[in-house]
Amino acid sequence: MNPEFERLVAEAPYGAVETLSPLVRRVLARNPSPFTFTGTGTYIVGHGEVAVVDPGPADPAHLASILEATRGETIAAILITHTHMDHSPGAVPLKAASGAPVLGCAPLALADDGPRADAGFDLSYAPDRVLEDGEAVEGPGWTLRAVATPGHTSNHLCFALEEEGVLFTGDHVMGWSTTVVAPPDGDMAAYMASLAKLLERADQRYYPTHGAPVDEPQRWVRHLIGHRRQREGQILALLEAGPQAIEAMVAQMYATIDRRLWGAAGRSVLAHLLDLEARGLVARAEERWKLKA
């Protein structure tokens, strides 16, 4: 394991309540990994009557931390950005303990035995109400409005806290790394369109589920768009030399990263290729890909 990552995990405030703004608190789950960073950040919005955003994994210790952080308060809503295992399974025990309804993204469970670069889908997720783009959940002094951001998953939502001009971004925008876009459900064209959608907004801060808050969100989104365009350019440049298999492209594009992550990197390359294919720029050549004539 990377020594710097080990240090960050050792120093992470697991179970503690971090106050991030007048309306926002965070409790960090102890589920660090190369794909969750130091863990899932569960957000508590409001005071007295609160909303909980992304309760995280079904971990009894994390559930206890959320309940302790909201002692003496009423959990009025449990909001879910998407149904990966590090985000939504905690909704079931938290609902049982609090009686709060589960609101947010649509259910999604896909059979997928490929090399994942993130958590699998949560089969237990059963929302009391699916929130549509623009639909709001309100409590005393807070309003959380759903912002549809498909791409990382087809059901992904962000939530805008209107009173503070901030956005809970789930995994659509992370505070420490680029977002995984892995077919069959991950869609690069949808992801890029969702990033463009965020550029049209005036959010002052992002609260991603993994990593630190993002205080220059527009700048960070432009960086993420530029990164994806750079990867796309790399793929097209490699195909100029002739048809290529994904494995061969990964070996060249990701030569400096841990080889154990190459399978996951291949999913990202596939997502780019499927987008390029839909745009008429590349075509499949049996087990390889080529520039379209």
ABEGO torsion letter per residue (X at the ends): XBAAAAAAAAABBBGBBBBABAABBBBBBBBBBAAAEAEBBBBBBEBGBBBBBGAEBBBAAAAAAAAAAABGBBBABBBBABABAAAAAAAAAAAAAAGBBBBEBBBBBBBBABBBABBBBBAABBBABBBBBGBBBBBBGBBBBBBBBBGABAABBBBBBAAAGBBBAEAABBAABBBBBBOAABBAAAAAAAAAAAAABABABBBBABEBBBABAAAAAAAAAAAAAAAAAAAAAAAAAEBBBAAAAAAAAAAABBAAAAAAAAAAAAAAAAAAAAAGABBBBEABBBBBX
